Amino acid sequence: MSEKKGCCSKEGNLTNYQRKRIEENRQKALNLRQARLLTHPYSSEKKQPETAVSVNNVIKVSGTKYIDSGGGFLIEQRTNPTEEEVGDQLEPIPESDAIPLPIEYDECLECGDRIADSYLLSTFDYSVCDACREPDGQHSLITRTEAKQEYLLKDCDLDSREPPLKYISRKNPHNVRWGEMKLYLHLQIEKRALEIWGSEEKLMQEKQEREEKREVAKVKKYNKRLKELRMDVRSSLYDKTVQVHVHSYGESEVYNKVEDNYTRTCESCGHSETYEKM
């Protein structure tokens, strides 16, 4: 009781200025407490300002109603809308004008599964899935030069004949300064060769005939060279003061369709050489 009396006596001794300061501090404490209880300004439950009230996308600002378009701007709401405006509001807006396109699937030639995309399909237009692909087996690659030599194909057979065969380009592993290699799918090269020659037997027969002709040409070239050496040895028949002969072929070149090469002959001495064009 003595303490309460002491406290009452102290309050009774306060001046008007001190009472005013105590009341102001109490009011500040109440306001601070109330501010802490309010929702955080960056939370999803942010209150709308008192000047604007939003109900069903309709916002009232300074006595005028606006419709929130959702695109960053407001549309003024008419108090007496016309019939056309009412019809426009009631008409449903389509979600999208895009027409979904059906996905085309191909059937794998090995397992029969439906595939939408694979390495062989996108690169060589060959319908085989990645699971059935054998890069070191039946789905191996072959260079353009090997395809022409092994299957007796020409450039027109690979590029001009329909459909043109697809290929991929890679750096030459022997020398990076050389031109890029063109790699084809081995199965497609074999199919193209069968289309041209008709059967594998005819292809093998043609390769054998060309090999025989090539051997005969080598023998003739060897005998000719041997004869020239023998004639050079007979110094009594030829004058050694003759200067080195330079061949002049001119434009007389002949295309050999069977060997797929060209032959040109020197106009002065009759020497002929055979070569290929890339």
Buried (B, 14 or more C-beta within 10 A) or exposed (E): EEEEEEEEEEEEEEEEEEEEEEEEEEEEEEEEEEEEEEEEEEEEEEEEEEEEEEEEEEBBEEEEBBBBEEEEEBEEEEEEEEEEEEEEEEEEEEEEEEEEEEEEEBEBEBEEEEBEEBBBBEEBEBBBBEEBBEEEEBBEBBBBEBBBEBBBBEEEBBEEBEEEBEBEEEEEEEEEEEEEBBBBBBBBBBEBBBEBBEEEEEBEEEBEEBEEEEEEEEEEEEEEEEEEEEEEEEEEEEEEEEEEEEBEBEEEEEEEEEBBEBBBBBEEEEBBEEEEEE
